[in-house]
Amino acid sequence: MRHINAIAKGDLTQSIDVQGRNEMSQLATGLHHMQRSLIDTVSAVRDSAQSIYTGASEISAGSNDLSSRT
């Protein structure tokens, strides 16, 4: 249960150990896949945000350069 609470609080670093083949282990497997997907999504958003920041910084530097020459 602590893994679920950790994920709910945004901590995606907690590993989910799956043992057995009963309904609870199937649920744990589903939670593990959900956690992996959330990690992938957060990583993609972080990478995109970094790209946008880099692009905006380059545009700003170009604008400042242009304005200093006019």
Order of alpha helices (4+ residues) and beta strands (2+ residues): alpha-alpha
